[in-house]
Amino acid sequence: MSIRKLAAGNWKMNGLTAQLTEAMALAAAHPQPDLDILICPPATLLAPMATAMTGTSVAVGGQDCHAAEKGAHTGDISAAMLSDAGASHVILGHSERRADHGESSADVAAKTQAAWAAGLIAVVCLGETETQRDAGETLSVIGAQLAESLPEGATAENTVIAYEPVWAIGTGRTPTEEQIAEVHAFLRKNAPDAGIRLLYGGSVNPKNAATIFAIADVDGALVGGASLKAEDFGAIVTALQNA
């Protein structure tokens, strides 16, 4: 099965209007890549970035959404609002949301359904903590998150899965090739659709990207800090193209 690769950037709580030039530079450097490129900026930049990326190779996504379509939820954003602002994707269940905001896998599943209803592709994140890894619980944790975070109906058309070991996010540490391969093989076997793209995330950078992309069942990356600069993210895109 041929699976189209995806390089996704999560800007997290970074980026002001001036940094739209980084997205524009990335799009200019990769006008017709044989893969998909996605940037998920902070909500304040979503609409202007979507406008700036019109007609380019770069898609735009949100970093979270509420499970409700609308209502009295001060400070939250619905999936329909993301779509209206120009988003095609939304990241859900990121470990920073699970840890900092107490989101459960059931919450992620509800948000995923909302994303689908709004026509968005859900990028659902899974990952174990260092304590869970050291206790040999990685696959059981990933399996439970997978089963509980994806509602019935997940397909390659509406869902992307991102494996992000919590202990590797923003730390500069990455799992061994064998550890990544083990989890991605598990996800490929247990995902509800064998064609769902499986991304690796966790301190991906231009220096380690090629090694990571050479691992079986890794269909791309969800990139944090290295996606903020066109030069760095562009190098990762190139590594994925060459994988």
MINU-746178 format. One record per atom (N, C-alpha, C): residue in one letter; atom name; x, y, z. Coordinates in steps of 0.2 Angstrom, whole numbers. Layout:
REM MINU-746178
aa  at  c1  c2  c3
a  CA  X  Y  Z
...
//
This chain:
REM MINU-746178
aa  at  c1  c2  c3
m  N  4  -6  0
m  CA  0  0  0
m  C  4  6  0
s  N  3  11  -5
s  CA  7  17  -5
s  C  3  22  -1
i  N  7  25  4
i  CA  4  30  9
i  C  7  37  7
r  N  3  42  6
r  CA  6  48  5
r  C  9  51  11
k  N  15  54  11
k  CA  19  56  17
k  C  16  63  19
l  N  17  65  25
l  CA  15  71  28
l  C  20  74  33
a  N  22  80  31
a  CA  26  84  36
a  C  22  89  39
a  N  20  89  46
a  CA  16  93  49
a  C  20  97  55
g  N  19  104  55
g  CA  22  108  60
g  C  17  111  65
n  N  19  110  71
n  CA  15  112  77
n  C  18  118  80
w  N  16  124  79
w  CA  19  130  81
w  C  18  132  88
k  N  13  128  91
k  CA  11  129  98
k  C  10  136  100
m  N  12  139  106
m  CA  10  146  107
m  C  16  150  105
n  N  18  150  99
n  CA  23  154  96
n  C  21  157  89
g  N  23  163  88
g  CA  21  166  82
g  C  17  172  82
l  N  20  177  79
l  CA  16  184  78
l  C  16  185  71
t  N  12  190  69
t  CA  11  191  62
t  C  17  191  57
a  N  23  194  60
a  CA  29  194  56
a  C  31  187  54
q  N  30  182  58
q  CA  32  176  56
q  C  28  172  51
l  N  23  175  48
l  CA  20  173  42
l  C  25  172  36
t  N  30  176  37
t  CA  35  176  31
t  C  39  169  31
e  N  39  166  37
e  CA  42  159  37
e  C  38  154  33
a  N  32  154  34
a  CA  27  150  31
a  C  27  151  23
m  N  28  158  21
m  CA  28  160  14
m  C  35  157  11
a  N  40  158  15
a  CA  46  155  13
a  C  47  148  12
l  N  43  144  16
l  CA  43  137  16
l  C  39  135  9
a  N  33  138  8
a  CA  29  137  2
a  C  33  138  -4
a  N  37  144  -4
a  CA  40  146  -10
a  C  46  141  -12
a  N  49  138  -6
a  CA  54  133  -7
a  C  52  126  -9
h  N  45  125  -8
h  CA  43  118  -10
h  C  36  119  -14
p  N  36  122  -20
p  CA  30  123  -23
p  C  26  117  -25
q  N  29  112  -27
q  CA  25  106  -29
q  C  28  99  -26
p  N  28  99  -20
p  CA  31  93  -17
p  C  27  87  -18
d  N  30  81  -18
d  CA  26  75  -19
d  C  25  72  -12
l  N  22  76  -8
l  CA  20  75  -1
l  C  15  80  1
d  N  12  80  7
d  CA  8  85  10
d  C  12  89  16
i  N  11  95  16
i  CA  14  99  21
i  C  9  103  25
l  N  9  103  31
l  CA  4  106  35
l  C  7  110  41
i  N  5  116  42
i  CA  7  120  48
i  C  1  122  52
c  N  2  121  58
c  CA  -3  122  63
c  C  -1  128  68
p  N  -3  134  66
p  CA  -1  140  70
p  C  -5  142  75
p  N  -4  146  80
p  CA  -8  148  85
p  C  -15  151  82
a  N  -20  151  85
a  CA  -27  153  83
a  C  -27  160  80
t  N  -23  164  83
t  CA  -22  171  80
t  C  -20  172  73
l  N  -16  167  71
l  CA  -13  167  64
l  C  -16  163  59
l  N  -21  159  62
l  CA  -24  154  57
l  C  -27  157  51
a  N  -32  162  52
a  CA  -35  165  46
a  C  -30  169  41
p  N  -25  173  44
p  CA  -20  176  39
p  C  -16  171  36
m  N  -14  166  40
m  CA  -10  161  37
m  C  -13  157  31
a  N  -20  155  32
a  CA  -24  152  27
a  C  -24  156  21
t  N  -25  163  22
t  CA  -25  167  16
t  C  -18  167  12
a  N  -13  168  16
a  CA  -6  168  13
a  C  -4  162  10
m  N  -7  156  12
m  CA  -5  150  9
m  C  -10  148  3
t  N  -15  152  2
t  CA  -20  150  -4
t  C  -16  149  -10
g  N  -17  143  -13
g  CA  -13  142  -20
g  C  -6  139  -19
t  N  -4  138  -13
t  CA  2  135  -12
t  C  2  128  -10
s  N  7  125  -8
s  CA  7  117  -6
s  C  6  116  1
v  N  6  122  5
v  CA  5  121  12
v  C  -2  122  15
a  N  -4  117  18
a  CA  -11  117  21
a  C  -10  120  28
v  N  -16  122  31
v  CA  -16  125  38
v  C  -21  122  42
g  N  -19  121  49
g  CA  -23  117  54
g  C  -23  121  60
g  N  -28  119  64
g  CA  -28  121  71
g  C  -25  117  76
q  N  -24  119  82
q  CA  -20  115  87
q  C  -25  112  92
d  N  -31  113  92
d  CA  -36  110  96
d  C  -43  113  94
c  N  -48  110  97
c  CA  -55  112  96
c  C  -59  110  101
h  N  -65  113  102
h  CA  -70  111  107
h  C  -74  105  104
a  N  -77  101  109
a  CA  -81  96  106
a  C  -88  99  104
a  N  -90  104  107
a  CA  -97  107  105
a  C  -96  111  98
e  N  -101  112  95
e  CA  -101  116  89
e  C  -101  123  90
k  N  -104  125  96
k  CA  -105  132  98
k  C  -107  132  105
g  N  -107  138  108
g  CA  -110  138  115
g  C  -106  143  120
a  N  -108  143  126
a  CA  -105  147  131
a  C  -98  144  134
h  N  -93  144  130
h  CA  -87  141  131
h  C  -81  146  130
t  N  -81  151  135
t  CA  -76  157  134
t  C  -69  155  133
g  N  -66  157  127
g  CA  -59  156  126
g  C  -58  150  122
d  N  -63  146  120
d  CA  -63  140  116
d  C  -64  141  109
i  N  -63  137  105
i  CA  -64  137  97
i  C  -67  131  95
s  N  -72  131  91
s  CA  -75  125  88
s  C  -72  123  82
a  N  -73  117  80
a  CA  -70  114  74
a  C  -73  118  68
a  N  -80  120  68
a  CA  -83  124  63
a  C  -79  131  62
m  N  -77  134  68
m  CA  -74  140  67
m  C  -67  139  64
l  N  -63  134  66
l  CA  -57  132  62
l  C  -58  132  55
s  N  -63  128  53
s  CA  -64  127  46
s  C  -66  133  42
d  N  -70  137  46
d  CA  -72  144  43
d  C  -66  149  42
a  N  -61  148  46
a  CA  -55  152  46
a  C  -50  149  41
g  N  -51  143  38
g  CA  -47  141  33
g  C  -43  135  34
a  N  -44  132  40
a  CA  -41  126  42
a  C  -44  120  38
s  N  -39  115  37
s  CA  -41  108  34
s  C  -40  103  39
h  N  -36  104  44
h  CA  -34  99  49
h  C  -34  102  56
v  N  -34  98  61
v  CA  -34  100  68
v  C  -30  95  72
i  N  -25  97  76
i  CA  -21  93  81
i  C  -26  91  87
l  N  -26  85  89
l  CA  -30  83  95
l  C  -27  79  100
g  N  -28  79  106
g  CA  -25  75  111
g  C  -17  75  112
h  N  -14  81  110
h  CA  -7  82  111
h  C  -6  81  118
s  N  0  79  120
s  CA  2  77  127
s  C  2  84  131
e  N  3  89  128
e  CA  3  95  132
e  C  -5  97  134
r  N  -9  95  130
r  CA  -16  96  131
r  C  -19  91  136
r  N  -16  85  135
r  CA  -18  80  140
r  C  -15  81  147
a  N  -9  84  148
a  CA  -6  85  154
a  C  -8  92  157
d  N  -8  97  153
d  CA  -9  104  156
d  C  -16  105  156
h  N  -20  102  153
h  CA  -28  104  153
h  C  -32  98  155
g  N  -29  92  157
g  CA  -32  87  160
g  C  -37  83  155
e  N  -35  83  148
e  CA  -39  80  143
e  C  -39  73  144
s  N  -44  69  144
s  CA  -44  62  144
s  C  -45  60  136
s  N  -44  53  135
s  CA  -45  50  129
s  C  -52  51  126
a  N  -57  51  131
a  CA  -64  52  130
a  C  -65  59  127
d  N  -61  64  130
d  CA  -62  70  128
d  C  -59  71  120
v  N  -54  68  119
v  CA  -51  68  113
v  C  -55  65  107
a  N  -59  59  109
a  CA  -63  56  105
a  C  -69  60  103
a  N  -72  64  108
a  CA  -77  69  107
a  C  -75  74  102
k  N  -69  77  103
k  CA  -66  82  99
k  C  -65  80  92
t  N  -63  73  91
t  CA  -62  70  85
t  C  -68  70  81
q  N  -74  68  84
q  CA  -80  68  81
q  C  -82  75  78
a  N  -81  80  83
a  CA  -83  86  81
a  C  -79  89  75
a  N  -72  87  75
a  CA  -68  89  69
a  C  -71  86  63
w  N  -72  79  63
w  CA  -75  76  57
w  C  -81  79  54
a  N  -86  81  59
a  CA  -92  84  57
a  C  -91  91  54
a  N  -86  94  55
a  CA  -84  100  52
a  C  -80  100  46
g  N  -79  93  44
g  CA  -75  92  38
g  C  -67  93  39
l  N  -65  92  45
l  CA  -58  93  46
l  C  -55  86  47
i  N  -48  85  45
i  CA  -44  79  47
i  C  -41  80  54
a  N  -43  75  58
a  CA  -40  75  65
a  C  -33  72  65
v  N  -28  75  68
v  CA  -22  73  69
v  C  -22  71  76
v  N  -23  65  78
v  CA  -24  62  85
v  C  -17  60  88
c  N  -15  63  93
c  CA  -8  61  96
c  C  -9  56  102
l  N  -4  52  102
l  CA  -3  47  107
l  C  4  47  110
g  N  5  45  116
g  CA  12  44  118
g  C  12  42  126
e  N  18  39  127
e  CA  19  37  134
e  C  23  42  138
t  N  23  42  144
t  CA  28  46  149
t  C  34  42  150
e  N  39  45  152
e  CA  45  42  154
e  C  44  36  159
t  N  40  37  164
t  CA  39  32  169
t  C  35  26  166
q  N  31  27  161
q  CA  27  22  158
q  C  32  18  154
r  N  36  22  150
r  CA  41  18  146
r  C  46  14  150
d  N  49  17  156
d  CA  53  13  160
d  C  50  7  163
a  N  43  7  164
a  CA  40  2  167
a  C  38  -4  162
g  N  39  -3  156
g  CA  38  -7  151
g  C  30  -7  149
e  N  27  -1  150
e  CA  20  -1  148
e  C  18  3  142
t  N  23  4  138
t  CA  22  8  132
t  C  17  6  127
l  N  17  -1  125
l  CA  12  -3  121
l  C  5  -3  124
s  N  5  -5  130
s  CA  -2  -5  133
s  C  -5  2  134
v  N  -1  7  135
v  CA  -3  14  136
v  C  -5  16  129
i  N  -1  15  124
i  CA  -3  17  117
i  C  -9  13  114
g  N  -10  7  116
g  CA  -16  3  114
g  C  -22  6  117
a  N  -22  8  123
a  CA  -28  11  127
a  C  -29  17  124
q  N  -24  22  123
q  CA  -25  28  120
q  C  -28  28  113
l  N  -26  23  109
l  CA  -28  22  102
l  C  -36  20  102
a  N  -37  15  107
a  CA  -44  13  107
a  C  -49  18  109
e  N  -47  22  114
e  CA  -51  27  118
e  C  -51  33  114
s  N  -46  35  110
s  CA  -46  42  107
s  C  -49  42  100
l  N  -50  36  97
l  CA  -53  36  90
l  C  -60  34  90
p  N  -65  38  89
p  CA  -72  35  88
p  C  -72  30  82
e  N  -78  27  82
e  CA  -79  22  76
e  C  -80  27  70
g  N  -77  24  65
g  CA  -77  28  59
g  C  -71  31  57
a  N  -65  30  60
a  CA  -59  33  58
a  C  -56  30  52
t  N  -54  34  47
t  CA  -52  31  41
t  C  -45  35  39
a  N  -42  33  34
a  CA  -36  36  31
a  C  -38  43  28
e  N  -45  44  27
e  CA  -47  51  24
e  C  -48  56  29
n  N  -50  54  35
n  CA  -52  59  41
n  C  -47  59  47
t  N  -42  54  47
t  CA  -38  54  53
t  C  -31  53  51
v  N  -26  56  55
v  CA  -19  55  55
v  C  -18  53  62
i  N  -13  48  64
i  CA  -11  47  70
i  C  -4  49  71
a  N  -2  52  77
a  CA  5  55  78
a  C  7  51  85
y  N  12  48  84
y  CA  15  45  90
y  C  21  50  93
e  N  19  52  99
e  CA  24  57  102
e  C  26  55  109
p  N  31  51  110
p  CA  33  50  117
p  C  34  56  121
v  N  30  56  126
v  CA  30  63  130
v  C  37  65  132
w  N  41  60  134
w  CA  48  62  137
w  C  53  64  131
a  N  50  64  125
a  CA  55  66  120
a  C  53  73  117
i  N  47  76  119
i  CA  44  82  116
i  C  48  88  119
g  N  51  91  115
g  CA  55  97  117
g  C  61  96  121
t  N  63  90  122
t  CA  69  89  126
t  C  75  88  123
g  N  75  87  116
g  CA  81  85  112
g  C  82  78  112
r  N  79  74  116
r  CA  79  67  116
r  C  75  63  111
t  N  77  58  108
t  CA  73  54  104
t  C  74  47  106
p  N  68  43  105
p  CA  69  36  106
p  C  74  33  101
t  N  76  26  102
t  CA  80  23  98
t  C  76  21  91
e  N  79  19  86
e  CA  76  17  80
e  C  71  11  81
e  N  74  7  86
e  CA  70  1  87
e  C  64  2  91
q  N  64  7  96
q  CA  58  9  100
q  C  53  12  95
i  N  55  17  91
i  CA  50  20  86
i  C  47  15  82
a  N  51  10  79
a  CA  49  5  75
a  C  44  0  78
e  N  45  -1  84
e  CA  40  -6  88
e  C  34  -2  89
v  N  33  4  91
v  CA  27  7  92
v  C  23  8  85
h  N  27  10  80
h  CA  24  11  73
h  C  21  5  70
a  N  25  -1  71
a  CA  22  -7  69
a  C  16  -9  73
f  N  16  -8  79
f  CA  10  -9  83
f  C  4  -5  81
l  N  5  2  79
l  CA  0  6  77
l  C  -3  4  70
r  N  2  2  66
r  CA  0  -1  59
r  C  -5  -7  60
k  N  -3  -11  64
k  CA  -7  -17  65
k  C  -14  -16  69
n  N  -14  -11  73
n  CA  -20  -10  77
n  C  -24  -4  75
a  N  -22  0  70
a  CA  -26  6  68
a  C  -32  3  64
p  N  -38  7  65
p  CA  -44  5  62
p  C  -44  4  54
d  N  -39  8  51
d  CA  -38  8  44
d  C  -31  7  43
a  N  -29  2  39
a  CA  -22  1  38
a  C  -18  7  34
g  N  -22  11  31
g  CA  -20  17  27
g  C  -19  23  30
i  N  -21  23  37
i  CA  -20  29  41
i  C  -13  31  41
r  N  -11  37  40
r  CA  -4  40  41
r  C  -2  40  48
l  N  4  37  49
l  CA  7  37  56
l  C  13  42  56
l  N  13  47  60
l  CA  18  52  60
l  C  22  50  67
y  N  28  52  67
y  CA  32  52  73
y  C  33  59  75
g  N  33  61  81
g  CA  34  67  84
g  C  38  67  90
g  N  43  72  92
g  CA  47  72  98
g  C  54  73  96
s  N  55  80  96
s  CA  62  82  95
s  C  65  80  88
v  N  60  80  83
v  CA  62  79  76
v  C  66  86  74
n  N  72  85  70
n  CA  75  91  68
n  C  79  89  62
p  N  82  94  58
p  CA  85  92  52
p  C  91  87  52
k  N  94  86  58
k  CA  99  81  59
k  C  97  74  60
n  N  91  73  63
n  CA  89  66  64
n  C  83  64  60
a  N  81  69  55
a  CA  75  67  51
a  C  76  61  47
a  N  81  61  43
a  CA  82  56  38
a  C  82  49  41
t  N  86  49  47
t  CA  86  42  51
t  C  79  40  53
i  N  75  45  55
i  CA  68  43  58
i  C  64  41  52
f  N  64  44  46
f  CA  60  43  40
f  C  62  36  37
a  N  68  34  39
a  CA  70  27  36
a  C  67  21  39
i  N  63  23  45
i  CA  60  18  49
i  C  54  15  46
a  N  53  9  46
a  CA  46  6  43
a  C  40  9  47
d  N  35  10  43
d  CA  29  13  45
d  C  29  20  48
v  N  34  24  47
v  CA  34  31  48
v  C  32  35  42
d  N  27  38  42
d  CA  24  41  36
d  C  25  48  36
g  N  29  51  41
g  CA  30  58  41
g  C  31  60  48
a  N  31  66  50
a  CA  32  69  56
a  C  28  74  59
l  N  27  75  65
l  CA  24  81  68
l  C  29  84  72
v  N  31  90  69
v  CA  37  94  71
v  C  35  100  75
g  N  39  101  81
g  CA  37  106  85
g  C  42  112  84
g  N  47  114  88
g  CA  51  119  87
g  C  54  120  80
a  N  56  115  77
a  CA  60  115  71
a  C  55  117  65
s  N  49  118  66
s  CA  44  120  61
s  C  43  127  61
l  N  46  131  66
l  CA  45  138  66
l  C  50  142  61
k  N  55  139  59
k  CA  59  142  54
k  C  59  138  47
a  N  58  142  42
a  CA  57  139  35
a  C  63  135  33
e  N  69  137  35
e  CA  75  133  33
e  C  75  126  37
d  N  74  126  43
d  CA  74  120  47
d  C  68  115  45
f  N  62  118  44
f  CA  57  114  42
f  C  57  111  35
g  N  60  116  31
g  CA  61  114  24
g  C  66  108  23
a  N  71  108  28
a  CA  76  103  28
a  C  73  96  30
i  N  68  96  34
i  CA  64  90  36
i  C  60  88  31
v  N  56  93  27
v  CA  52  91  21
v  C  56  88  16
t  N  62  90  15
t  CA  67  87  10
t  C  69  80  12
a  N  70  79  18
a  CA  72  73  21
a  C  66  68  20
l  N  60  70  21
l  CA  55  66  20
l  C  53  64  13
q  N  54  69  8
q  CA  54  68  1
q  C  59  62  -1
n  N  65  63  2
n  CA  70  58  0
n  C  70  51  3
a  N  66  50  8
a  CA  65  44  12
a  C  63  38  7
//
